[in-house]
């Protein structure tokens, strides 16, 4: 378990990359008629919230939750 303590920043950056991509893709998604999908917008916004929570809380250390 001691080796995982050094992986904290790597895990944070990996989490940011994955949730950032999910949020970006889900929020910008449009169907063939150009309309947004409500479910993808919902999950994209949830991913964006977690992205900004980890970014400002864990990586930058600006806020504490």
Backbone atoms as SQL, in Angstrom:
CREATE TABLE atoms (id INTEGER PRIMARY KEY, chain TEXT, resi INTEGER, resn TEXT, atom TEXT, x REAL, y REAL, z REAL);
INSERT INTO atoms VALUES
  (1, 'A', 1, 'UNK', 'N', 0.803, -1.190, 0.000),
  (2, 'A', 1, 'UNK', 'CA', 0.000, 0.000, 0.000),
  (3, 'A', 1, 'UNK', 'C', 0.856, 1.268, 0.000),
  (4, 'A', 2, 'UNK', 'N', 2.121, 1.179, 0.385),
  (5, 'A', 2, 'UNK', 'CA', 2.974, 2.357, 0.427),
  (6, 'A', 2, 'UNK', 'C', 3.247, 2.901, -0.965),
  (7, 'A', 3, 'UNK', 'N', 3.269, 2.053, -1.963),
  (8, 'A', 3, 'UNK', 'CA', 3.517, 2.503, -3.324),
  (9, 'A', 3, 'UNK', 'C', 2.381, 3.329, -3.889),
  (10, 'A', 4, 'UNK', 'N', 1.182, 3.143, -3.389),
  (11, 'A', 4, 'UNK', 'CA', 0.038, 3.898, -3.882),
  (12, 'A', 4, 'UNK', 'C', 0.028, 5.333, -3.371),
  (13, 'A', 5, 'UNK', 'N', 0.727, 5.605, -2.297),
  (14, 'A', 5, 'UNK', 'CA', 0.757, 6.965, -1.753),
  (15, 'A', 5, 'UNK', 'C', 1.436, 7.925, -2.726),
  (16, 'A', 6, 'UNK', 'N', 2.385, 7.454, -3.497),
  (17, 'A', 6, 'UNK', 'CA', 3.083, 8.300, -4.458),
  (18, 'A', 6, 'UNK', 'C', 2.305, 8.444, -5.764),
  (19, 'A', 7, 'UNK', 'N', 1.278, 7.652, -5.954),
  (20, 'A', 7, 'UNK', 'CA', 0.500, 7.696, -7.188),
  (21, 'A', 7, 'UNK', 'C', -0.633, 8.709, -7.114),
  (22, 'A', 8, 'UNK', 'N', -0.773, 9.439, -6.026),
  (23, 'A', 8, 'UNK', 'CA', -1.867, 10.400, -5.857),
  (24, 'A', 8, 'UNK', 'C', -1.969, 11.412, -6.973),
  (25, 'A', 9, 'UNK', 'N', -0.915, 12.173, -7.279),
  (26, 'A', 9, 'UNK', 'CA', -1.010, 13.153, -8.364),
  (27, 'A', 9, 'UNK', 'C', -1.260, 12.511, -9.730),
  (28, 'A', 10, 'UNK', 'N', -0.682, 11.348, -9.955),
  (29, 'A', 10, 'UNK', 'CA', -0.916, 10.656, -11.226),
  (30, 'A', 10, 'UNK', 'C', -2.384, 10.259, -11.362),
  (31, 'A', 11, 'UNK', 'N', -2.955, 9.754, -10.291),
  (32, 'A', 11, 'UNK', 'CA', -4.371, 9.377, -10.298),
  (33, 'A', 11, 'UNK', 'C', -5.242, 10.614, -10.506),
  (34, 'A', 12, 'UNK', 'N', -4.882, 11.725, -9.870),
  (35, 'A', 12, 'UNK', 'CA', -5.644, 12.965, -10.052),
  (36, 'A', 12, 'UNK', 'C', -5.625, 13.416, -11.504),
  (37, 'A', 13, 'UNK', 'N', -4.456, 13.408, -12.125),
  (38, 'A', 13, 'UNK', 'CA', -4.364, 13.838, -13.522),
  (39, 'A', 13, 'UNK', 'C', -5.081, 12.879, -14.469),
  (40, 'A', 14, 'UNK', 'N', -5.006, 11.587, -14.173),
  (41, 'A', 14, 'UNK', 'CA', -5.728, 10.606, -14.980),
  (42, 'A', 14, 'UNK', 'C', -7.239, 10.807, -14.845),
  (43, 'A', 15, 'UNK', 'N', -7.700, 11.037, -13.618),
  (44, 'A', 15, 'UNK', 'CA', -9.112, 11.311, -13.371),
  (45, 'A', 15, 'UNK', 'C', -9.556, 12.569, -14.116),
  (46, 'A', 16, 'UNK', 'N', -8.734, 13.611, -14.087),
  (47, 'A', 16, 'UNK', 'CA', -9.070, 14.849, -14.792),
  (48, 'A', 16, 'UNK', 'C', -9.163, 14.631, -16.297),
  (49, 'A', 17, 'UNK', 'N', -8.261, 13.851, -16.840),
  (50, 'A', 17, 'UNK', 'CA', -8.293, 13.592, -18.285),
  (51, 'A', 17, 'UNK', 'C', -9.556, 12.834, -18.685),
  (52, 'A', 18, 'UNK', 'N', -9.903, 11.827, -17.908),
  (53, 'A', 18, 'UNK', 'CA', -11.070, 11.011, -18.250),
  (54, 'A', 18, 'UNK', 'C', -12.364, 11.786, -18.061),
  (55, 'A', 19, 'UNK', 'N', -12.538, 12.414, -16.892),
  (56, 'A', 19, 'UNK', 'CA', -13.789, 13.146, -16.648),
  (57, 'A', 19, 'UNK', 'C', -13.891, 14.380, -17.537),
  (58, 'A', 20, 'UNK', 'N', -12.763, 15.008, -17.845),
  (59, 'A', 20, 'UNK', 'CA', -12.799, 16.153, -18.752),
  (60, 'A', 20, 'UNK', 'C', -13.254, 15.758, -20.143),
  (61, 'A', 21, 'UNK', 'N', -12.747, 14.632, -20.632),
  (62, 'A', 21, 'UNK', 'CA', -13.173, 14.156, -21.947),
  (63, 'A', 21, 'UNK', 'C', -14.652, 13.776, -21.942),
  (64, 'A', 22, 'UNK', 'N', -15.106, 13.087, -20.904),
  (65, 'A', 22, 'UNK', 'CA', -16.514, 12.695, -20.811),
  (66, 'A', 22, 'UNK', 'C', -17.398, 13.933, -20.778),
  (67, 'A', 23, 'UNK', 'N', -17.032, 14.921, -19.971),
  (68, 'A', 23, 'UNK', 'CA', -17.833, 16.140, -19.870),
  (69, 'A', 23, 'UNK', 'C', -17.853, 16.883, -21.197),
  (70, 'A', 24, 'UNK', 'N', -16.688, 17.046, -21.818),
  (71, 'A', 24, 'UNK', 'CA', -16.611, 17.770, -23.088),
  (72, 'A', 24, 'UNK', 'C', -17.440, 17.080, -24.170),
  (73, 'A', 25, 'UNK', 'N', -17.299, 15.767, -24.272),
  (74, 'A', 25, 'UNK', 'CA', -18.022, 15.025, -25.299),
  (75, 'A', 25, 'UNK', 'C', -19.527, 15.046, -25.048),
  (76, 'A', 26, 'UNK', 'N', -19.933, 14.829, -23.803),
  (77, 'A', 26, 'UNK', 'CA', -21.361, 14.741, -23.498),
  (78, 'A', 26, 'UNK', 'C', -22.059, 16.082, -23.634),
  (79, 'A', 27, 'UNK', 'N', -21.400, 17.162, -23.246),
  (80, 'A', 27, 'UNK', 'CA', -22.042, 18.476, -23.327),
  (81, 'A', 27, 'UNK', 'C', -22.117, 18.964, -24.774),
  (82, 'A', 28, 'UNK', 'N', -21.134, 18.643, -25.579),
  (83, 'A', 28, 'UNK', 'CA', -21.124, 19.108, -26.973),
  (84, 'A', 28, 'UNK', 'C', -21.864, 18.178, -27.935),
  (85, 'A', 29, 'UNK', 'N', -22.340, 17.020, -27.473),
  (86, 'A', 29, 'UNK', 'CA', -22.977, 16.036, -28.350),
  (87, 'A', 29, 'UNK', 'C', -24.300, 16.568, -28.897),
  (88, 'A', 30, 'UNK', 'N', -24.535, 16.333, -30.184),
  (89, 'A', 30, 'UNK', 'CA', -25.810, 16.645, -30.838),
  (90, 'A', 30, 'UNK', 'C', -26.208, 15.440, -31.685),
  (91, 'A', 31, 'UNK', 'N', -27.515, 15.200, -31.777),
  (92, 'A', 31, 'UNK', 'CA', -27.986, 14.096, -32.614),
  (93, 'A', 31, 'UNK', 'C', -28.015, 14.540, -34.078),
  (94, 'A', 32, 'UNK', 'N', -28.563, 13.688, -34.945),
  (95, 'A', 32, 'UNK', 'CA', -28.543, 13.982, -36.379),
  (96, 'A', 32, 'UNK', 'C', -29.395, 15.199, -36.749),
  (97, 'A', 33, 'UNK', 'N', -30.307, 15.614, -35.864),
  (98, 'A', 33, 'UNK', 'CA', -31.133, 16.796, -36.105),
  (99, 'A', 33, 'UNK', 'C', -30.545, 18.053, -35.466),
  (100, 'A', 34, 'UNK', 'N', -29.437, 17.921, -34.779),
  (101, 'A', 34, 'UNK', 'CA', -28.796, 19.056, -34.135),
  (102, 'A', 34, 'UNK', 'C', -29.293, 19.355, -32.738),
  (103, 'A', 35, 'UNK', 'N', -30.084, 18.451, -32.169),
  (104, 'A', 35, 'UNK', 'CA', -30.634, 18.662, -30.832),
  (105, 'A', 35, 'UNK', 'C', -29.773, 17.957, -29.783),
  (106, 'A', 36, 'UNK', 'N', -29.617, 18.564, -28.608),
  (107, 'A', 36, 'UNK', 'CA', -28.844, 17.907, -27.542),
  (108, 'A', 36, 'UNK', 'C', -29.652, 16.793, -26.894),
  (109, 'A', 37, 'UNK', 'N', -28.965, 15.803, -26.388),
  (110, 'A', 37, 'UNK', 'CA', -29.588, 14.689, -25.681),
  (111, 'A', 37, 'UNK', 'C', -29.583, 15.028, -24.189),
  (112, 'A', 38, 'UNK', 'N', -30.764, 15.001, -23.564),
  (113, 'A', 38, 'UNK', 'CA', -30.902, 15.432, -22.176),
  (114, 'A', 38, 'UNK', 'C', -30.086, 14.556, -21.230),
  (115, 'A', 39, 'UNK', 'N', -30.080, 13.258, -21.448),
  (116, 'A', 39, 'UNK', 'CA', -29.347, 12.354, -20.562),
  (117, 'A', 39, 'UNK', 'C', -27.842, 12.603, -20.668),
  (118, 'A', 40, 'UNK', 'N', -27.344, 12.808, -21.867),
  (119, 'A', 40, 'UNK', 'CA', -25.912, 13.092, -22.030),
  (120, 'A', 40, 'UNK', 'C', -25.553, 14.444, -21.428),
  (121, 'A', 41, 'UNK', 'N', -26.431, 15.422, -21.550),
  (122, 'A', 41, 'UNK', 'CA', -26.185, 16.706, -20.911),
  (123, 'A', 41, 'UNK', 'C', -26.114, 16.557, -19.393),
  (124, 'A', 42, 'UNK', 'N', -27.012, 15.760, -18.836),
  (125, 'A', 42, 'UNK', 'CA', -27.025, 15.532, -17.388),
  (126, 'A', 42, 'UNK', 'C', -25.719, 14.902, -16.922),
  (127, 'A', 43, 'UNK', 'N', -25.328, 13.804, -17.549),
  (128, 'A', 43, 'UNK', 'CA', -24.110, 13.124, -17.137),
  (129, 'A', 43, 'UNK', 'C', -22.859, 13.929, -17.487),
  (130, 'A', 44, 'UNK', 'N', -22.916, 14.721, -18.543),
  (131, 'A', 44, 'UNK', 'CA', -21.804, 15.605, -18.847),
  (132, 'A', 44, 'UNK', 'C', -21.620, 16.671, -17.783),
  (133, 'A', 45, 'UNK', 'N', -22.717, 17.209, -17.283),
  (134, 'A', 45, 'UNK', 'CA', -22.638, 18.209, -16.212),
  (135, 'A', 45, 'UNK', 'C', -22.153, 17.580, -14.909),
  (136, 'A', 46, 'UNK', 'N', -22.573, 16.362, -14.620),
  (137, 'A', 46, 'UNK', 'CA', -22.091, 15.663, -13.425),
  (138, 'A', 46, 'UNK', 'C', -20.580, 15.427, -13.543),
  (139, 'A', 47, 'UNK', 'N', -20.132, 15.003, -14.710),
  (140, 'A', 47, 'UNK', 'CA', -18.697, 14.801, -14.926),
  (141, 'A', 47, 'UNK', 'C', -17.938, 16.112, -14.793),
  (142, 'A', 48, 'UNK', 'N', -18.522, 17.206, -15.279),
  (143, 'A', 48, 'UNK', 'CA', -17.864, 18.513, -15.173),
  (144, 'A', 48, 'UNK', 'C', -17.747, 18.956, -13.720),
  (145, 'A', 49, 'UNK', 'N', -18.769, 18.675, -12.909),
  (146, 'A', 49, 'UNK', 'CA', -18.709, 19.023, -11.486),
  (147, 'A', 49, 'UNK', 'C', -17.565, 18.276, -10.806),
  (148, 'A', 50, 'UNK', 'N', -17.464, 16.974, -11.051),
  (149, 'A', 50, 'UNK', 'CA', -16.370, 16.199, -10.462),
  (150, 'A', 50, 'UNK', 'C', -15.013, 16.654, -10.999),
  (151, 'A', 51, 'UNK', 'N', -14.949, 17.016, -12.281),
  (152, 'A', 51, 'UNK', 'CA', -13.706, 17.519, -12.867),
  (153, 'A', 51, 'UNK', 'C', -13.232, 18.765, -12.124),
  (154, 'A', 52, 'UNK', 'N', -14.131, 19.733, -11.948),
  (155, 'A', 52, 'UNK', 'CA', -13.738, 20.974, -11.289),
  (156, 'A', 52, 'UNK', 'C', -13.488, 20.780, -9.801),
  (157, 'A', 53, 'UNK', 'N', -14.178, 19.823, -9.173),
  (158, 'A', 53, 'UNK', 'CA', -13.927, 19.536, -7.761),
  (159, 'A', 53, 'UNK', 'C', -12.510, 19.005, -7.566),
  (160, 'A', 54, 'UNK', 'N', -12.103, 18.070, -8.387),
  (161, 'A', 54, 'UNK', 'CA', -10.751, 17.511, -8.274),
  (162, 'A', 54, 'UNK', 'C', -9.711, 18.546, -8.700),
  (163, 'A', 55, 'UNK', 'N', -9.999, 19.305, -9.743),
  (164, 'A', 55, 'UNK', 'CA', -9.048, 20.305, -10.210),
  (165, 'A', 55, 'UNK', 'C', -8.783, 21.363, -9.145),
  (166, 'A', 56, 'UNK', 'N', -9.839, 21.975, -8.618),
  (167, 'A', 56, 'UNK', 'CA', -9.657, 23.057, -7.656),
  (168, 'A', 56, 'UNK', 'C', -9.369, 22.563, -6.248),
  (169, 'A', 57, 'UNK', 'N', -9.831, 21.375, -5.904),
  (170, 'A', 57, 'UNK', 'CA', -9.605, 20.871, -4.549),
  (171, 'A', 57, 'UNK', 'C', -8.329, 20.101, -4.368),
  (172, 'A', 58, 'UNK', 'N', -8.077, 19.142, -5.234),
  (173, 'A', 58, 'UNK', 'CA', -6.918, 18.250, -5.059),
  (174, 'A', 58, 'UNK', 'C', -5.676, 18.717, -5.800),
  (175, 'A', 59, 'UNK', 'N', -5.839, 19.161, -7.031),
  (176, 'A', 59, 'UNK', 'CA', -4.670, 19.513, -7.840),
  (177, 'A', 59, 'UNK', 'C', -4.170, 20.922, -7.511),
  (178, 'A', 60, 'UNK', 'N', -5.044, 21.907, -7.566),
  (179, 'A', 60, 'UNK', 'CA', -4.615, 23.286, -7.325),
  (180, 'A', 60, 'UNK', 'C', -4.639, 23.675, -5.848),
  (181, 'A', 61, 'UNK', 'N', -5.461, 23.008, -5.059),
  (182, 'A', 61, 'UNK', 'CA', -5.532, 23.293, -3.634),
  (183, 'A', 61, 'UNK', 'C', -6.149, 24.645, -3.316),
  (184, 'A', 62, 'UNK', 'N', -7.029, 25.124, -4.180),
  (185, 'A', 62, 'UNK', 'CA', -7.650, 26.432, -3.997),
  (186, 'A', 62, 'UNK', 'C', -8.777, 26.378, -2.969),
  (187, 'A', 63, 'UNK', 'N', -9.575, 25.327, -2.996),
  (188, 'A', 63, 'UNK', 'CA', -10.705, 25.182, -2.080),
  (189, 'A', 63, 'UNK', 'C', -10.600, 23.860, -1.336),
  (190, 'A', 64, 'UNK', 'N', -11.301, 23.766, -0.233),
  (191, 'A', 64, 'UNK', 'CA', -11.369, 22.519, 0.546),
  (192, 'A', 64, 'UNK', 'C', -12.824, 22.110, 0.660),
  (193, 'A', 65, 'UNK', 'N', -13.100, 20.836, 0.410),
  (194, 'A', 65, 'UNK', 'CA', -14.467, 20.303, 0.538),
  (195, 'A', 65, 'UNK', 'C', -14.529, 19.374, 1.714);
